Amino acid sequence: MKMATTDAATPILEIENLSISFFTRLYEIPAVMDFSCVVQPGEAMGLVGESGCGKSTVALGVMQDLGVNGKIVGGTIKFKGRDLGKLSAQELRAIRGNEIAMIYQEPMASLNPAMKIGTQLMEVPLLHDGSSKSEARSLALNVVNDVRLPDPERMLDSYPHQLSGGQQQRIVIAMALMSKPSLLILDEPTTALDVTVEAGIVDLVKDLGKKYGTSMLFISHNLGLILEVCDRLCVMYSGEAVETGSITDVFDKMRHPYTQALFRSIPLPGADKTTSPLVAIPGNFPLPHERPLGCNFGPRCNYMERGRCDRGEIAMSDVEGNHRHETRCLKYAEIDWDAPAAAKEGSAARTTGGVVLKMQDLKKYYTVSANALFGGAGDRVVKANEALTFEAHESETLAIVGESGCGKSTFAKVLMGLETATEGEIVLNGQQIQDIAIEARNTKTVSSVQMVFQNPFDTLNPSMSVGSQITRALEIFEVGRTVEERHNRMLELLDLVKLPREFANRMPRQLSGGQKQRVGIARAFAGNASIVVADEPVSALDVSVQAAVTDLLMEIQAKEKTTLLFISHDLSIVRYLSDRVMVMYLGHVVELGATDQVFSPPYHPYTEALLSAVPIADTRVQKEHIVLEGDIPSAMDPPPGCPFQTRCRWKSKVPGNRCETEVPENQFLADGHYIKCHLDQTELDSMVPVIKIAAE
């Protein structure tokens, strides 16, 4: 298992004028056109852009794995100077997995559920290097240590399903690194992971890149992650590279309107929903057969000039004064890039009303048969929610944040009536509902609490038209007395979510992800809900669509005076749109306060770690580096004392062993702001901001 070497002057990867098409029986679909990029030894290159822009197709082209319908129709891909398109199948097999390795978004797609982790890791040196079993086992142990997994021997003897999502992804990274590849391709490797786990994976990838001298092609839609991981960046739009350069070039001296539009659509420090709202990119991403003449971005561009930007192909141009900085824009030298975005009307300042929802000491426990799953005698209890207490007001946005397994979705299920509470009270509009399952609730109660789900693709009936699905909700909620009244109300709801009325006759398969989510929002508001639970409503959407959907939610909320419970792990979005923030950990509320209070010290130690983990796409931001070790403990076997004590970096500051023996009381820091923590005021006063903005 020797490290591959190359001449420092020879790029690891050199893609020149690459064009890739997929062929159907009817026509050719051009997926990538005239794409060029260069990755030098030890360099990390980021690829960003909306879904469908061709990022993953480029990666599959490098792997020469385009399937039976895909074909490279132009240009070259050279790896260490060798044209991959001219290599035999045997030569490609020797390179794939050995010198070029790929890590996919979903780790279970790369792991065999029927084989132990050790066996899968050992296959790499056994097949590629001819190592003995003992050598392969030793190498597997070393690489599991490298990816910072505890108890390597136990990990090797585990099956994939016995590991958490973050641990599975680390194993996939370990597998990719077994042969010390010269090029590592990472395709959205952290999208499905919690922000704290993501921070650990990003930290790991950077360190391993330095240790092994591995070059990387890092594909992501998250510009903050690209900033943390990469040296250079290539922005793609509709199959083309539209801007490429160093991180500082592209982030601070962007020279393509699409790059500028991307940054304006994400919540950077300073964005405010009332004074400086996000600017969504107008229009829709073009399908391959609908690309316009000239500039692909032209129909959505603020600087479009007819008769100039829509004539003929546009080539990449060098940006003067910057090394290897290029743009695919004819007008880049004429645009005032420092001019602020055109003023957009912000949300009117809202006045929150009375209490709509009150939870008092809510507990939700599940009993699991130990004999059925774990052996031994007696049943086990899963403590999913532990003494949740909070209030939500009319017209308020209350964000609920925390890692997977913290109890966010469980409390939402109890509120919706999909589960009933074990103990405690839920009072909705003056009525106690904690013991009433959804099938026993009256129509008014059901329509009062509605949900917008994370994945818009799974929440619509594929065999019913958009209009039929909204009308069906109106029938269930008993809105409208006649067919005509319901039809008119359905059209009004399409207007509310800013979809054309003709979409009523469309099927879900004819809609984009953002359009499907808008239908889900229309359905949630069909019964005049007083509370809408939005469970990660924009995490499955492109950043350019997120801004539009987020602004839409706020606009409807203001009009309908709805209470919005916004469940999210994206603290950038949370800071932008929420009025108050509730931080949950292992079933407990560990911090609750106004957004400005929660985002400023003193924090609960867990909140501090969450803020440190947030990738922010701004080169001015300086963050304190806090990476949580380990995963969130099991709710079936929670630690004694403080639920966070097993991962807390402040634990040594508390005298004695209180953190390990006593559950903290709520400690009130300011009006409406409290944390569940043993730290005394002196230690809290010593906390410094996790996120700082460097002076210009």
Buried (B, 14 or more C-beta within 10 A) or exposed (E): BEEBEBEEEEBBBBBBEBBBBBEEEEEEBBBBBBBBBBBBBBBBBBBBBBBBBBBBBBBBBBBBEBEEEBBBBBBBBBBBEEEBBEBEEEEBEEBBBBBBBBBBBBBBEBBEEEEBBBBBBBBBBBBBBEBEEEBBBBBBBEBBEBBBBEEBEEBBEBBBEEBBBBBBBBBBBBBBBBBBBBBBBBBBBBBBBBBBBBBBBBBBBBEBBEEBBBBBBBBBBBBBBBBBBBBBBBBBBBBBBBBBBBBBBBBEBBBBBBBBBBBBBBBBBEBBBEEBBBBBBEEBBBEBEEBBEBBBBBBBBBBBBEEEBBEEEBEBBEBEEBEBBBBBBBBBEEBEEEEEBEEEEBBEEBEBEEBBBBBBEBBBBBEEEBEEEEEEEEEBBBBBBBBBBBBBBBBBBBBBBBBBBBBBBBBBBBBBBBBBBBEBBBBBBEEEBBEBEBEEBEEBBBBBBBBBBBBBBEBBEEEBBBBBBBBBBBEEBEBBEEEEEBBEBBBEBBEBBBBEEEBBEBBBEEBBBBBBBBBBBBBBBBBEBBBBBBBBBBBBBBBBBBBBBBBBBBBBBBEBBBBBBBBBBBBBBBBBBBBBBBBBBBBBBBBBBBBEBBBBBBBBBBBBBBBBBBBBBBEBBBBBEBBBEEBBBEBBEBBEBBBBBBBBEBBEBBEEEBBBEBBBEBBEBEEEBBBBBBBEEEBBEEBEBBBEBEEE
